[in-house]
Amino acid sequence: MASPFRVRRRATGGASGAPSSLLQSELAYSEVDQILYIGQGSGGSATVVAIAGPGSYATKAYVTSAVAAVDVSSQLASYVTSSTATATYAPKASPALTGTPTAPTAASGTNSTQIATTAFVSTAVANVINSAPGALDTLAELAAAMNNDASFSVTVTNSLAGKLTASSNLSDLGSAATARTNLGLGSMSQQSSSSVNITGGSIDGVTLDGGSY
């Protein structure tokens, strides 16, 4: 059986820490610290370096990388909360957007807290106008057409109430006598057709014929 390869060691229960010195490429293992050391350099003046185990070079390199990662995260968080980032990105609360921001257009008739785009508003306005003529497609034009009368319906109703009903054939006149006077008919219009009394004036060129039988 071949002889085992052995390295210098410090048994459990001894003092912790690296050996005071090692020869070039000489290995030493501390059971106290669970660290493997090697001598780097030349002769008896080699530098003792931990190469494995807790606190070794490899472990230190890993820990250093982890610390560096933490530092980077801290720097990133600092950047995000910096004034530069605040000026670049809009906050969630009351954002003051610039440029031409866009948003999904809601379906026609939507009644919610969803953002209304210009397309949604244009459609809603078009639905209200509903092909009205250009002279009556604004509230101002409609108001002018009604003579700016807030009681337009009452005004029209009262106006129609003062008109004669065609089917009444003038029987709904307020004053027939006044109407005859206004029409210049005089009293003759009230006489019976079989007994008309004509007074005053003269009749010329009239032939009266009793007829025949």
C-alpha positions as CSV (number, residue, x, y, z in Angstrom):
1,M,0.0,0.0,0.0
2,A,1.4,3.4,-1.0
3,S,2.1,5.9,1.7
4,P,-0.6,8.6,2.2
5,F,0.1,12.2,1.2
6,R,0.0,14.3,4.3
7,V,0.0,18.1,4.9
8,R,0.9,20.0,8.1
9,R,-2.1,20.4,10.3
10,R,-3.3,22.1,13.4
11,A,-5.5,19.7,15.4
12,T,-8.8,20.7,17.0
13,G,-8.3,22.4,20.3
14,G,-5.3,24.3,19.2
15,A,-4.9,28.0,18.6
16,S,-6.8,29.5,15.7
17,G,-5.2,31.3,12.8
18,A,-2.7,30.6,10.0
19,P,0.7,29.1,10.5
20,S,3.5,31.6,11.2
21,S,5.4,30.4,8.1
22,L,5.3,27.8,5.3
23,L,7.7,26.8,2.6
24,Q,7.0,27.4,-1.0
25,S,4.0,25.2,-2.1
26,E,3.8,23.7,1.4
27,L,0.2,23.0,2.6
28,A,-1.2,23.3,6.1
29,Y,-4.7,22.7,7.3
30,S,-6.2,24.0,10.5
31,E,-8.9,21.8,12.0
32,V,-9.7,24.7,14.3
33,D,-10.6,27.2,11.5
34,Q,-11.3,24.5,8.8
35,I,-9.0,26.5,6.5
36,L,-6.4,25.2,4.1
37,Y,-3.3,27.3,3.7
38,I,-0.4,27.3,1.1
39,G,3.0,28.9,1.1
40,Q,3.5,31.4,-1.8
41,G,6.9,32.7,-2.6
42,S,10.3,31.1,-2.2
43,G,12.1,29.3,0.6
44,G,11.2,29.9,4.2
45,S,10.0,33.4,3.4
46,A,6.9,32.2,1.6
47,T,3.7,34.1,2.2
48,V,1.0,32.1,3.9
49,V,-2.3,32.3,1.9
50,A,-5.7,30.7,2.8
51,I,-6.9,28.9,-0.3
52,A,-10.0,27.0,0.9
53,G,-12.5,26.9,3.7
54,P,-14.3,29.7,5.7
55,G,-12.3,32.9,5.4
56,S,-10.2,31.5,2.6
57,Y,-9.3,33.4,-0.6
58,A,-12.1,31.7,-2.5
59,T,-14.6,32.5,0.2
60,K,-13.4,36.1,0.5
61,A,-13.8,36.5,-3.3
62,Y,-17.4,35.3,-3.1
63,V,-18.2,37.5,-0.1
64,T,-16.6,40.5,-1.9
65,S,-18.8,39.8,-5.0
66,A,-21.9,39.6,-2.8
67,V,-21.0,42.9,-1.1
68,A,-20.4,44.5,-4.4
69,A,-23.8,43.3,-5.6
70,V,-25.4,44.8,-2.5
71,D,-23.6,48.1,-3.1
72,V,-24.8,48.1,-6.7
73,S,-28.4,47.6,-5.5
74,S,-28.0,50.4,-3.1
75,Q,-26.7,52.7,-5.8
76,L,-29.6,51.7,-8.1
77,A,-32.1,52.4,-5.4
78,S,-30.4,55.7,-4.7
79,Y,-30.6,56.5,-8.4
80,V,-34.2,55.7,-8.7
81,T,-35.1,58.0,-5.9
82,S,-32.7,60.7,-7.1
83,S,-34.0,64.1,-8.4
84,T,-32.8,63.0,-11.9
85,A,-35.1,60.0,-11.9
86,T,-37.9,62.0,-10.4
87,A,-37.6,64.5,-13.3
88,T,-37.5,61.8,-15.9
89,Y,-40.4,59.5,-14.8
90,A,-43.9,60.6,-14.0
91,P,-45.2,59.7,-10.5
92,K,-48.2,57.4,-10.1
93,A,-50.1,60.1,-8.2
94,S,-51.2,63.1,-10.3
95,P,-48.6,62.6,-13.1
96,A,-47.9,65.6,-15.3
97,L,-47.4,64.0,-18.7
98,T,-45.8,65.7,-21.6
99,G,-45.5,65.1,-25.3
100,T,-48.4,63.0,-26.8
101,P,-49.3,60.3,-24.3
102,T,-51.7,57.6,-25.5
103,A,-54.2,55.3,-23.8
104,P,-56.6,52.5,-24.9
105,T,-59.9,54.0,-26.3
106,A,-62.9,53.0,-24.2
107,A,-66.0,51.5,-25.9
108,S,-68.7,54.0,-26.8
109,G,-71.1,54.6,-23.9
110,T,-68.5,53.6,-21.2
111,N,-69.3,55.3,-17.9
112,S,-66.4,54.6,-15.5
113,T,-63.1,56.1,-14.3
114,Q,-61.3,54.9,-17.4
115,I,-59.3,57.5,-19.2
116,A,-61.3,59.1,-22.1
117,T,-59.1,59.6,-25.2
118,T,-59.7,62.2,-27.9
119,A,-61.2,59.4,-30.1
120,F,-63.7,58.5,-27.4
121,V,-64.7,62.1,-26.9
122,S,-65.1,62.7,-30.6
123,T,-67.4,59.7,-31.0
124,A,-69.5,60.8,-28.0
125,V,-69.9,64.4,-29.5
126,A,-70.7,62.9,-32.9
127,N,-73.4,60.8,-31.3
128,V,-75.0,63.8,-29.6
129,I,-75.0,65.9,-32.9
130,N,-76.3,62.8,-34.8
131,S,-76.0,64.4,-38.3
132,A,-77.7,67.7,-37.3
133,P,-77.3,70.4,-39.9
134,G,-74.4,72.7,-39.5
135,A,-76.6,75.7,-38.6
136,L,-78.0,73.8,-35.6
137,D,-75.2,71.5,-34.3
138,T,-74.2,73.6,-31.4
139,L,-76.0,74.7,-28.2
140,A,-75.5,78.4,-29.1
141,E,-77.2,77.9,-32.5
142,L,-80.1,76.0,-30.9
143,A,-80.5,78.8,-28.3
144,A,-80.5,81.4,-31.0
145,A,-83.1,79.5,-33.0
146,M,-85.4,79.5,-30.0
147,N,-84.8,83.3,-29.6
148,N,-82.9,82.5,-26.3
149,D,-86.2,81.9,-24.7
150,A,-85.8,79.6,-21.6
151,S,-89.6,79.1,-21.6
152,F,-89.8,78.4,-25.4
153,S,-92.4,75.6,-25.1
154,V,-94.7,77.7,-22.9
155,T,-94.4,80.6,-25.4
156,V,-95.3,78.4,-28.3
157,T,-98.2,76.8,-26.5
158,N,-99.7,80.2,-25.5
159,S,-99.2,81.4,-29.1
160,L,-101.1,78.5,-30.5
161,A,-103.9,78.8,-28.0
162,G,-104.8,82.2,-29.5
163,K,-105.3,80.8,-33.0
164,L,-108.7,79.9,-34.6
165,T,-109.5,76.3,-35.1
166,A,-110.1,75.5,-38.8
167,S,-112.8,72.9,-38.1
168,S,-114.8,75.5,-36.1
169,N,-115.5,77.5,-39.3
170,L,-115.1,80.9,-37.5
171,S,-117.6,79.9,-34.8
172,D,-114.8,80.4,-32.2
173,L,-114.4,84.1,-33.0
174,G,-114.2,86.2,-29.9
175,S,-116.5,88.9,-31.4
176,A,-118.3,88.3,-34.7
177,A,-119.4,91.9,-34.9
178,T,-115.8,93.2,-34.6
179,A,-114.8,90.7,-37.2
180,R,-117.5,92.0,-39.6
181,T,-116.5,95.5,-39.0
182,N,-112.9,94.7,-39.6
183,L,-113.9,93.0,-42.9
184,G,-116.1,95.9,-44.0
185,L,-119.2,93.8,-44.3
186,G,-121.6,96.2,-42.5
187,S,-125.2,95.3,-41.5
188,M,-126.1,93.9,-44.9
189,S,-124.2,90.7,-44.2
190,Q,-126.7,90.0,-41.4
191,Q,-130.0,90.3,-43.5
192,S,-131.9,87.3,-44.8
193,S,-131.3,86.4,-48.4
194,S,-135.1,86.6,-49.1
195,S,-135.6,90.0,-47.5
196,V,-132.7,92.3,-48.1
197,N,-133.3,95.9,-47.3
198,I,-131.2,98.3,-49.3
199,T,-131.3,101.9,-48.4
200,G,-129.5,104.9,-49.7
201,G,-127.6,105.2,-53.0
202,S,-128.8,104.5,-56.5
203,I,-129.2,101.6,-58.8
204,D,-128.5,102.1,-62.5
205,G,-128.9,99.8,-65.5
206,V,-131.0,97.2,-63.7
207,T,-133.7,95.2,-65.6
208,L,-136.4,93.6,-63.6
209,D,-138.1,90.7,-65.3
210,G,-140.9,88.7,-63.8
211,G,-140.1,85.8,-66.1
212,S,-142.5,83.4,-67.7
213,Y,-144.5,80.3,-66.9
